[in-house]
Structures are given as C-alpha cells and as structure tokens.
Amino acid sequence: MTVAAAMAAWACVGLLYGQDTAKNRGVMDVTATSFVPTSSSSASFYALVIGNNDYASIGKLTTAVHDAESIAEVLDQKFGFKVHLLRNANRSDILSALNEIRRTLDENTNLVIYFAGHGLRDSGQAYWLPIDATQDSNVNWISAADLADDLRAIRSRHILIISDSCFSGGLARSRGDYEGITPADRSGKLNQWFTAKSRNLMASGGDEPVSDGGPDGHSVFAHALLAQFGSIDESPFPARYLSSEVYTQVFGSSLQSPEYEVIRDSGHDGGDFIFFRTVPATFTGSGKPSIPSIASPAPPPPLNPAIEGVVTALHRYADAYESESVSELMEVWPTLSKQQKGKLNATFNKMNALRMHLNCKDPAFDSDAAQVRCSQVVRYTYAGKVQPPQSDSVSITLKRSDKSQSDWLVNEVKPN
C-alpha cells in the first residue's frame, strides 16, 4: 500500500473547520506564556514572534533575534498583546507553536505572527527557513502553502503575518484594495474591517532579497516598523495604515519595497487587523485628533455540547496523528485494529513533517454516535522527500466514551 493510500484508508486527519557588512536575510520565553484565554474579559490580542539568527547550515544573521525581541516588547507593553517569543526556532518549534494556537484561540481573538529570518524561493514557492533548514534539502522548510493551511484552520477573527525575510512577498499573491478613507468614513470603515474576518500579510519586500543590517541594530524593515508603532498617534488604527507608513519610510531609505496583501486561499473575508493602543504614542504635533471607538463584535453563540465534544475529539485526533505516534492515536481512536496499527507504524517510520487538515461539515448525530464528512489536504515528507499535496474525502464516525458522556472518541475513518 502506498503512503497516500495508507493515509486515506487509515488515518486521514488534520484540524477541524477549520547575508558583506549588511547581510541579506535569505523578557519573554517560550515556556513562560500560554495562548489560553482566562476569561471573556481577558485580552484578546495574541502574537507569535519568531527571530532566527543562529542557522546551522546557512549563513548566520545578526539582527533577527533583536528585531523579534523588540517587536515582542512593543506589542506587549504598548498594545496589550499576550506574546509568545521564539528565539532561534527550528521547524518543530514553529509548527508546535502554530498547533498550540490552533487548539486554543477562538473566534473572538486577534493574532499577529511575526517572522524574522532567512527566506527563499524555490520552484515558484516561497519558504521561511527555520534554523535547522539546509539549502540543498527542503525537508525543514516551511512553505507558503503550509502557512495558508494553518491560517484556514486557526479560528481567530483577524490574523496578520509580518514577514521580514527574503522573498517574503511571495507568501501572498492576491493584492487587496486599500483605498484611503475620509475622516467622516473612518468610524464606519474601522467597524467594518474589525467585524469582517481578515488574513493579511505585511512583507519587508516583494519577490526580492531584503537587508539584515540597518539603523540601531535592526533590519531596515524592523527599524521602520518599530518607529511607526511608536509614533502613529491614532488609536485604533488599521494594519493597512501602519503598512503604508512603513512603506514610505523603508522605500525612501533602501531598495526594498514592502508590501501589504491579502493571503490567497486563507479564508480572508474583507476585514483588516486593528491595533488598539494601551500606552500613548510619542507625539510631537500640536494636538491629537479625536478617534472614534470601535464596537466589539458580538461573541458567537456557544456550541451545542455534543458538537463541542466532537470538535474536541477531532482536535485530539489531529494532534495525535501529527505526532506520528500510534500509541497517542489510540488514546482517541481505541478501536484501531492490529492490521491498522501495523500499517500506521510502517508509515510513520518513513514519514516526517506531517501536516494534515480537515474541513468538515456539521456532524450528524444518531443516539450516541456521530458521523462527520470531511475533505482533507495532506502534506508530508516520505523517505526524505517532500511529497506533493494529496486531497481526499473521508467519513469519520465517533462514539461517546463509556467513561464520560461528554467525551467522544473516533470509532472509524474511511474514504467516502
């Protein structure tokens, strides 16, 4: 049986619903933060901030970690974000952090993902490079397609990716319509953007190298971004306005052309990321404008307990399968047969960097059983080679746990 067939027949899973002086880039710790909101009144702004200098097989960078630390500090202290900072992160570190986000952030949250490090383009595809990446093998690269898959699965209302790496503009290909607005229209537009779902990219350059060296020990882009975070006096303000100010500063002082775009095939629905200050900006003008407030969107209705139980089970199922561990998978799928376990063990021994995603319809319930029909996209490496994405359609049957009526377990997975 091929790997693709083994995946389709036995364990098709993912997440529900879903370098020269100036090189080119080609307070918080990982364990000290959590993305779990503590209550409905908790801050709903979160950030995953990544800075990579110490590459093992590619030229080291000089400013990426410092850039990330400074961005993390500003988001935390001036905008009230809850920040998860990764210094010199490998592929597993980054994907694990994204998995945590997928598990814990709900529809009322707003997420910034910042990456400073090497990037490259290969065969028309843009990639972020973790510190364990090598230039002659793409096994540990993180592709734009991987990121798009994650953005579809993360439930946050707004997601803004800020990418300071070579070829980072290649992470998106669909440019948004970012027209200016009049003062009279401002309040309505801000509410419109804040209410509608958004998935946007702010990139340090287009399909081009970008500089690692710049003023004050920062990259050119990070220096401009930090300057604008500190000086924009309006609050709230949309990310598109931040981007336009950063563009003016960077384009006027370097050969880079920062971009702000909608991320294609990511679930974007016309919104924009809105920043709210908790500390006033450094302002040198003669006065500050009066800024209209934004009404927070109404929270979504609570899930039916049975549906919530099924969703939780499918999240556990996804996490277990992506761990490539049959024993962990059996905790949520205890009815696995000896034959299925053997095939899965053989598959897991040869595969790596598994990423699987499900888009599922609402479950159909019959007493203590539920059936969910899902479409899936599978990305993985097999025998050291990156395989093309595989799409399939599966039906997942779940049953209530004998130990708890609120818990659900996977009973069967089969192709449609």
C-alpha positions in Angstrom: 0.0 0.0 0.0 1.4 3.5 -0.9 1.7 6.2 1.8 -1.1 8.1 0.2 -3.4 5.0 0.3 -2.4 4.3 3.9 -3.3 7.8 4.9 -6.6 7.8 3.0 -7.7 4.4 4.4 -6.5 4.5 7.9 -5.7 7.9 9.3 -6.8 10.9 7.3 -6.8 13.8 9.7 -5.9 17.4 10.4 -7.8 20.3 12.0 -11.5 20.9 12.0 -13.2 23.8 10.3 -11.0 24.6 10.5 23.6 37.6 4.3 29.4 41.9 3.2 28.5 44.2 6.0 24.8 44.2 5.6 23.7 40.6 5.0 20.6 39.6 3.3 18.0 37.7 5.1 17.6 34.9 2.8 11.6 39.5 28.7 9.5 36.6 27.4 10.3 32.9 26.9 8.7 30.0 25.1 7.7 28.3 28.3 6.6 31.5 30.1 3.4 32.1 28.0 0.3 30.4 27.0 -2.3 31.2 24.5 -5.2 30.1 26.7 -7.6 33.0 27.4 -8.5 33.0 31.1 -11.9 34.6 30.8 -14.2 36.5 28.4 -12.7 39.8 29.7 -9.1 38.7 29.0 -7.0 40.5 26.4 -8.0 39.1 23.0 -4.8 40.1 21.2 -2.1 37.5 20.8 1.3 37.3 19.0 3.7 34.6 18.0 7.1 36.3 17.4 10.0 34.4 15.8 13.6 35.6 15.4 16.2 33.4 13.8 20.0 34.3 13.8 21.9 31.1 14.5 21.5 29.0 11.4 23.4 25.7 11.5 23.9 25.2 7.7 23.1 28.6 6.2 24.8 32.0 6.8 24.0 33.4 10.3 22.1 36.6 10.6 22.8 39.5 13.0 19.6 41.4 13.8 16.7 38.9 13.6 16.6 37.9 17.2 17.0 41.6 18.4 14.2 42.6 16.0 11.9 39.9 17.3 12.6 40.8 21.0 11.9 44.5 20.3 8.7 43.7 18.4 7.5 41.4 21.2 8.2 44.1 23.8 6.3 46.8 21.8 3.3 44.5 21.2 3.2 43.6 24.9 3.8 46.9 26.5 2.2 49.4 24.1 -0.7 47.3 22.6 -1.6 44.8 25.3 -0.7 41.6 23.4 -0.1 38.3 25.0 3.2 37.4 23.4 4.9 34.0 22.7 8.5 34.7 21.7 10.7 32.1 19.9 14.4 32.7 19.6 16.3 30.6 17.1 13.5 28.3 16.4 13.7 25.1 14.4 10.8 23.7 12.3 9.4 21.7 15.1 9.4 24.7 17.5 7.4 26.8 14.9 4.9 24.1 13.9 4.3 23.2 17.6 3.6 26.9 18.4 1.2 27.0 15.4 -0.5 23.8 16.7 -1.0 25.4 20.1 -2.6 28.4 18.5 -4.9 26.2 16.5 -6.0 24.4 19.7 -6.6 27.4 21.9 -7.6 30.6 20.1 -11.2 31.2 19.5 -13.2 33.3 17.0 -13.0 36.5 19.2 -9.2 36.6 19.2 -6.8 38.6 17.0 -3.4 37.1 16.1 -0.1 38.6 14.8 2.6 36.2 13.6 6.0 37.9 13.1 8.9 36.1 11.4 12.5 37.5 11.1 15.0 35.1 9.5 16.1 33.6 6.2 13.7 33.0 3.4 14.0 31.8 -0.1 12.1 30.9 -3.3 12.3 27.5 -4.9 10.3 26.3 -7.9 7.9 29.2 -7.7 7.2 28.7 -4.0 8.2 31.0 -1.1 9.6 29.5 2.1 10.5 30.5 5.6 13.7 28.8 6.9 13.9 27.6 10.5 17.4 27.3 12.0 17.6 23.6 11.1 17.0 24.2 7.4 19.6 23.3 4.8 19.8 25.0 1.4 20.0 21.7 -0.5 17.0 20.0 1.1 13.5 21.3 1.7 12.6 18.9 4.4 12.7 21.5 7.2 11.5 24.5 5.1 8.1 26.0 5.9 6.2 26.8 2.7 3.6 29.4 1.9 1.2 26.5 1.3 1.8 25.2 4.9 1.1 28.7 6.3 -2.1 29.0 4.3 -3.3 25.7 5.6 -2.7 26.8 9.1 -4.5 30.1 8.6 -7.6 28.3 7.3 -7.6 26.2 10.5 -6.9 28.9 13.1 -10.2 30.3 14.3 -9.1 33.9 15.2 -11.1 36.6 13.6 -8.1 38.5 12.4 -4.6 37.2 11.5 -1.7 39.4 10.4 1.5 37.9 9.3 4.5 40.2 9.4 7.4 38.7 7.5 10.9 40.1 7.5 12.8 37.7 5.2 14.0 37.4 1.6 11.2 36.8 -0.9 8.6 37.2 1.8 6.2 38.9 -0.6 5.9 35.6 -2.3 3.9 34.3 0.6 0.8 36.1 -0.9 -0.3 36.7 -4.4 -3.7 38.5 -4.1 -3.4 42.2 -3.5 -6.2 43.8 -1.6 -8.0 47.1 -2.3 -6.5 49.5 0.2 -8.0 52.9 -0.6 -7.8 55.9 1.7 -10.7 56.9 3.7 -12.1 60.3 4.7 -12.5 61.3 8.4 -16.2 61.1 8.0 -16.0 57.5 6.9 -13.4 56.4 9.4 -15.6 55.1 12.2 -17.8 53.1 9.8 -14.8 51.6 7.9 -13.0 50.7 11.1 -16.0 48.9 12.4 -16.5 47.2 9.0 -12.9 46.0 8.9 -12.9 44.9 12.6 -16.1 42.9 12.1 -15.1 41.0 8.9 -12.6 38.2 9.0 -9.1 39.0 7.8 -5.9 37.1 6.7 -3.3 39.7 5.6 0.5 39.7 5.0 2.8 42.6 5.7 6.1 41.8 4.0 9.5 43.5 4.2 9.9 43.2 0.4 8.4 41.6 -2.6 10.0 38.8 -4.6 13.5 40.1 -3.7 16.3 39.9 -1.1 16.0 42.2 1.9 18.7 43.6 4.2 19.7 42.2 7.5 21.6 45.3 8.6 20.0 48.7 9.4 19.8 51.5 12.0 20.1 50.8 15.7 21.0 47.2 15.3 17.7 46.4 13.5 16.9 45.4 9.9 15.7 48.3 7.7 12.2 47.0 7.9 12.1 46.3 11.6 13.5 49.7 12.3 10.7 51.3 10.3 8.0 49.1 11.9 9.2 49.9 15.4 9.3 53.6 14.6 5.8 53.6 13.3 4.5 51.5 16.2 5.9 54.2 18.4 4.8 57.3 16.6 1.3 56.7 15.0 -0.8 58.8 17.3 -4.2 57.4 16.2 -5.9 54.7 18.1 -7.3 52.5 17.0 -5.6 52.2 13.6 -5.8 49.5 10.8 -2.8 47.5 9.7 -3.1 48.9 6.2 -2.3 52.4 7.6 0.7 51.0 9.5 1.9 49.3 6.4 1.6 52.5 4.3 3.7 54.4 6.8 6.3 51.6 7.0 6.4 51.5 3.2 7.1 55.3 3.0 10.0 55.0 5.5 11.6 51.8 4.0 11.2 52.7 0.3 12.7 56.1 0.9 15.8 54.7 2.6 16.5 51.4 0.8 16.0 49.4 -2.3 13.3 47.3 -0.6 9.6 47.6 -1.5 7.4 46.5 1.4 4.0 45.0 0.6 0.7 44.6 2.2 -1.6 41.9 0.7 -4.4 39.6 1.3 -3.2 36.0 1.7 -4.7 33.9 -1.1 -6.9 30.9 -0.2 -6.7 31.6 3.6 -10.3 32.4 4.5 -10.0 36.2 4.2 -13.4 38.0 4.1 -12.6 41.7 3.6 -11.6 42.7 7.1 -8.4 44.2 8.5 -6.3 43.9 11.6 -7.0 46.8 14.0 -4.4 47.9 16.6 -5.6 49.4 19.9 -3.0 51.4 22.0 -2.7 50.8 25.7 0.1 53.3 26.0 0.0 56.7 24.2 2.3 57.2 21.2 5.3 59.5 21.2 3.6 62.5 19.6 5.3 65.8 18.5 2.3 67.6 16.9 0.1 70.3 18.2 -2.7 68.1 19.3 -4.3 64.7 18.8 -7.3 64.0 16.7 -10.5 62.7 18.2 -10.6 59.0 17.3 -14.0 57.2 17.2 -14.3 54.0 19.1 -14.8 50.6 17.6 -17.7 48.5 18.8 -16.5 45.0 19.6 -18.3 42.3 17.6 -20.9 40.2 19.4 -19.5 36.9 20.6 -20.6 33.8 18.6 -23.3 31.7 20.2 -22.0 28.8 22.3 -21.6 25.4 20.6 -24.0 22.6 21.3 -22.3 20.4 23.9 -22.4 17.4 21.7 -20.9 19.3 18.7 -18.3 20.8 21.1 -17.4 17.2 22.2 -17.0 16.1 18.6 -14.8 19.1 17.8 -12.6 18.4 20.8 -12.2 14.8 19.8 -11.2 15.7 16.2 -8.7 18.2 17.6 -7.2 15.5 19.7 -7.2 13.1 16.8 -5.3 15.7 14.6 -2.7 16.3 17.3 -2.1 12.6 17.9 -1.8 11.8 14.2 0.6 14.7 13.6 2.8 13.4 16.5 3.3 10.3 14.3 2.6 8.1 17.3 0.3 5.1 17.1 0.1 5.0 20.9 -1.1 8.6 21.1 -3.5 8.0 18.3 -5.0 5.0 20.1 -6.0 7.3 23.0 -8.5 9.0 20.8 -9.1 6.1 18.4 -9.1 3.0 20.6 -10.8 0.7 18.0 -7.7 0.6 15.8 -7.2 -2.9 14.6 -3.8 -4.8 14.8 -3.6 -4.5 11.0 -4.3 -0.8 11.0 -1.7 -0.2 13.8 0.9 -2.2 11.8 0.3 -0.2 8.6 0.4 3.1 10.6 3.7 2.2 12.3 5.2 1.3 8.9 4.0 4.6 7.5 5.2 6.7 10.5 8.6 5.1 10.4 9.2 6.5 6.9 7.4 9.8 7.0 8.3 13.2 8.5 6.9 16.8 8.9 3.3 15.6 8.6 0.7 18.4 8.1 -2.9 17.3 7.6 -6.0 19.4 7.6 -9.7 18.7 7.5 -12.6 20.9 6.5 -15.7 19.2 7.9 -19.4 19.7 7.6 -21.6 19.7 10.7 -21.8 16.3 12.4 -24.9 14.1 12.0 -26.0 12.5 15.3 -27.7 9.2 15.9 -28.1 8.5 19.6 -24.6 8.1 21.0 -22.9 8.1 17.6 -21.9 10.9 15.2 -20.7 11.0 11.7 -18.7 13.8 10.1 -17.9 14.1 6.4 -14.6 15.9 5.7 -12.4 17.0 2.9 -8.6 16.8 3.6 -5.3 18.1 2.4 -2.2 16.1 3.3 1.4 17.4 3.2 4.3 15.3 4.3 7.8 14.1 3.5 8.3 10.4 2.8 11.8 8.7 2.8 13.4 12.1 3.0 11.5 13.6 0.0 8.7 16.2 0.1 5.6 14.7 -1.5 3.0 16.6 -3.5 -0.1 17.6 -1.6 -2.8 15.0 -1.5 -6.5 15.7 -1.4 -9.2 13.2 -0.3 -12.6 12.9 1.2 -13.3 10.9 4.3 -16.1 10.0 6.7 -15.3 9.9 10.4 -17.5 8.1 12.8 -17.3 8.9 16.5 -19.0 7.5 19.6 -19.5 8.7 23.1 -16.9 7.5 25.6 -18.0 4.8 28.1 -16.3 6.8 30.8 -17.9 10.2 30.2 -21.0 11.1 28.2 -19.4 14.5 27.3 -16.3 12.9 25.8 -16.2 11.5 22.2 -13.8 9.0 20.6 -13.1 8.2 17.0 -14.5 4.8 16.0 -13.9 4.6 12.3 -12.2 6.5 9.4 -12.9 5.6 5.9 -12.8 7.1 2.4 -16.0 8.5 1.0 
